[in-house]
């Protein structure tokens, strides 16, 4: 398994992150959660998308669910953001 790629929350669009996951990359997202710096891992095993937070492992059956999760928690850059 390759080394995870570290990214800052809000730096990339959902499509950019999903493309990396489809390519087999494991992403470590640095985010601020409830005022504390945290790291979470995003990965895809070819069937299921995973969002592994410090407290919960979220499993998603398709890209739409994964994208919704990433948007909900603020991990992606929204359209029009710099």
GROMACS elastic network, one bead per residue, 0.5 to 0.9 nm:
[ bonds ]
;  ai    aj funct       b0    kb
    1     4     6  0.87243   500
    1    26     6  0.89156   500
    2     5     6  0.89250   500
    2    24     6  0.88157   500
    2    25     6  0.74827   500
    2    26     6  0.78138   500
    3    25     6  0.83219   500
    3    26     6  0.74778   500
    4    25     6  0.67358   500
    4    27     6  0.53269   500
    4    28     6  0.62287   500
    4    41     6  0.84961   500
    5    25     6  0.71195   500
    5    26     6  0.62744   500
    5    28     6  0.59297   500
    5    29     6  0.84151   500
    6    26     6  0.87712   500
    6    27     6  0.58714   500
    6    29     6  0.59172   500
    6    30     6  0.72405   500
    7    10     6  0.87822   500
    7    11     6  0.72902   500
    7    12     6  0.82202   500
    7    27     6  0.69899   500
    7    28     6  0.61817   500
    7    30     6  0.62304   500
    8    11     6  0.57232   500
    8    12     6  0.81531   500
    8    28     6  0.84131   500
    8    29     6  0.55678   500
    8    31     6  0.65389   500
    8    75     6  0.79534   500
    8    76     6  0.89865   500
    9    12     6  0.75614   500
    9    29     6  0.58122   500
    9    30     6  0.57385   500
    9    31     6  0.52247   500
    9    32     6  0.82395   500
    9    74     6  0.68662   500
    9    76     6  0.60367   500
    9    77     6  0.76726   500
   10    13     6  0.74273   500
   10    31     6  0.85378   500
   10    74     6  0.65686   500
   10    75     6  0.51987   500
   10    78     6  0.75195   500
   10    81     6  0.89126   500
   11    75     6  0.80744   500
   11    76     6  0.64644   500
   11    77     6  0.54726   500
   11    82     6  0.85591   500
   12    15     6  0.81416   500
   12    16     6  0.60459   500
   12    17     6  0.65750   500
   12    75     6  0.82063   500
   12    76     6  0.55114   500
   12    77     6  0.51083   500
   12    78     6  0.84083   500
   13    16     6  0.51956   500
   13    17     6  0.64297   500
   13    18     6  0.86365   500
   13    75     6  0.86574   500
   13    76     6  0.50538   500
   13    78     6  0.63970   500
   13    79     6  0.76072   500
   14    17     6  0.52121   500
   14    18     6  0.60181   500
   14    19     6  0.85114   500
   14    66     6  0.89450   500
   14    67     6  0.60377   500
   14    68     6  0.89885   500
   14    70     6  0.71875   500
   14    71     6  0.75252   500
   14    75     6  0.82307   500
   14    76     6  0.54507   500
   14    77     6  0.70933   500
   14    78     6  0.80736   500
   15    18     6  0.50194   500
   15    19     6  0.59911   500
   15    20     6  0.86153   500
   15    67     6  0.81138   500
   15    76     6  0.89993   500
   16    19     6  0.52204   500
   16    20     6  0.64472   500
   16    21     6  0.88195   500
   16    76     6  0.89919   500
   17    20     6  0.51679   500
   17    21     6  0.62984   500
   17    22     6  0.87094   500
   17    27     6  0.81755   500
   17    42     6  0.88655   500
   17    76     6  0.79363   500
   18    22     6  0.61089   500
   18    23     6  0.85489   500
   18    44     6  0.89618   500
   18    63     6  0.73438   500
   18    66     6  0.83069   500
   18    67     6  0.77271   500
   19    22     6  0.50690   500
   19    23     6  0.62042   500
   19    24     6  0.88185   500
   19    25     6  0.88838   500
   20    23     6  0.50340   500
   20    24     6  0.65664   500
   20    25     6  0.54257   500
   20    26     6  0.78747   500
   20    27     6  0.80891   500
   21    24     6  0.51487   500
   21    25     6  0.50387   500
   21    26     6  0.64380   500
   21    27     6  0.75555   500
   21    42     6  0.75608   500
   21    43     6  0.58476   500
   21    44     6  0.56551   500
   21    45     6  0.87174   500
   21    49     6  0.83632   500
   22    25     6  0.73260   500
   22    43     6  0.86716   500
   22    44     6  0.67166   500
   22    45     6  0.86409   500
   22    46     6  0.74962   500
   23    44     6  0.89340   500
   24    43     6  0.76450   500
   24    44     6  0.68110   500
   24    45     6  0.76833   500
   24    46     6  0.83068   500
   25    42     6  0.87403   500
   25    43     6  0.69666   500
   25    44     6  0.80336   500
   26    41     6  0.70070   500
   26    42     6  0.59782   500
   26    44     6  0.75660   500
   27    40     6  0.81607   500
   27    41     6  0.55689   500
   27    42     6  0.50673   500
   27    43     6  0.64832   500
   28    39     6  0.62707   500
   28    40     6  0.55197   500
   28    42     6  0.63842   500
   28    43     6  0.89300   500
   29    38     6  0.81973   500
   29    39     6  0.54895   500
   29    40     6  0.53113   500
   29    41     6  0.62094   500
   29    42     6  0.74865   500
   29    75     6  0.73073   500
   30    37     6  0.70580   500
   30    38     6  0.58600   500
   30    40     6  0.67596   500
   30    75     6  0.86053   500
   31    36     6  0.82464   500
   31    37     6  0.58126   500
   31    38     6  0.53693   500
   31    39     6  0.61738   500
   31    40     6  0.78238   500
   31    74     6  0.84218   500
   31    75     6  0.72505   500
   32    35     6  0.57054   500
   32    36     6  0.52604   500
   32    38     6  0.58287   500
   32    39     6  0.84610   500
   33    36     6  0.52871   500
   33    37     6  0.62971   500
   33    38     6  0.63953   500
   33    73     6  0.89417   500
   34    37     6  0.84379   500
   38    53     6  0.83559   500
   38    54     6  0.73930   500
   39    53     6  0.72416   500
   39    54     6  0.73254   500
   40    51     6  0.70728   500
   40    52     6  0.55409   500
   40    54     6  0.65196   500
   41    50     6  0.77480   500
   41    51     6  0.58148   500
   41    52     6  0.50186   500
   41    53     6  0.66922   500
   42    49     6  0.74956   500
   42    50     6  0.56281   500
   42    52     6  0.63742   500
   42    53     6  0.88045   500
   43    48     6  0.84911   500
   43    49     6  0.58795   500
   43    50     6  0.52171   500
   43    51     6  0.67856   500
   43    52     6  0.83851   500
   44    47     6  0.69987   500
   44    48     6  0.57831   500
   44    50     6  0.61081   500
   45    48     6  0.57634   500
   45    49     6  0.67566   500
   45    50     6  0.82914   500
   46    49     6  0.79161   500
   47    61     6  0.70084   500
   47    62     6  0.79313   500
   48    59     6  0.65812   500
   48    60     6  0.57572   500
   48    61     6  0.51188   500
   48    62     6  0.68516   500
   48    63     6  0.89737   500
   49    58     6  0.82442   500
   49    59     6  0.57947   500
   49    61     6  0.63934   500
   49    62     6  0.68783   500
   49    63     6  0.74612   500
   49    65     6  0.86364   500
   49    66     6  0.64479   500
   50    57     6  0.68771   500
   50    58     6  0.57117   500
   50    60     6  0.63285   500
   50    66     6  0.78281   500
   51    56     6  0.81930   500
   51    57     6  0.58841   500
   51    58     6  0.50015   500
   51    59     6  0.65664   500
   51    60     6  0.82341   500
   51    66     6  0.79643   500
   51    69     6  0.82057   500
   51    70     6  0.83595   500
   52    55     6  0.79225   500
   52    56     6  0.61610   500
   52    58     6  0.61677   500
   52    59     6  0.84901   500
   53    56     6  0.52075   500
   53    57     6  0.60542   500
   53    58     6  0.77976   500
   54    57     6  0.82679   500
   58    66     6  0.89622   500
   58    69     6  0.85270   500
   59    65     6  0.88999   500
   59    66     6  0.81528   500
   60    63     6  0.75716   500
   60    64     6  0.85365   500
   60    65     6  0.56447   500
   60    66     6  0.56880   500
   60    69     6  0.86275   500
   61    64     6  0.85207   500
   61    65     6  0.68643   500
   61    66     6  0.78840   500
   62    65     6  0.55886   500
   62    66     6  0.64739   500
   62    67     6  0.87622   500
   63    67     6  0.59188   500
   63    68     6  0.84431   500
   64    67     6  0.51254   500
   64    68     6  0.61508   500
   64    69     6  0.86610   500
   65    68     6  0.51025   500
   65    69     6  0.62518   500
   65    70     6  0.87299   500
   66    69     6  0.50886   500
   66    70     6  0.62124   500
   66    71     6  0.86075   500
   67    70     6  0.51184   500
   67    71     6  0.61075   500
   67    72     6  0.84446   500
   67    76     6  0.87419   500
   68    71     6  0.51776   500
   68    72     6  0.59550   500
   68    73     6  0.86589   500
   69    72     6  0.50634   500
   69    73     6  0.62761   500
   69    74     6  0.85374   500
   69    75     6  0.86196   500
   70    73     6  0.54399   500
   70    74     6  0.60956   500
   70    75     6  0.51302   500
   70    76     6  0.61863   500
   71    74     6  0.50527   500
   71    75     6  0.61380   500
   71    76     6  0.59042   500
   71    77     6  0.83297   500
   71    78     6  0.80083   500
   72    75     6  0.79173   500
   73    76     6  0.84016   500
   74    77     6  0.77718   500
   74    78     6  0.87600   500
   77    80     6  0.84502   500
   77    81     6  0.63854   500
   77    82     6  0.80762   500
   78    81     6  0.56323   500
   78    82     6  0.87757   500
   79    82     6  0.86173   500
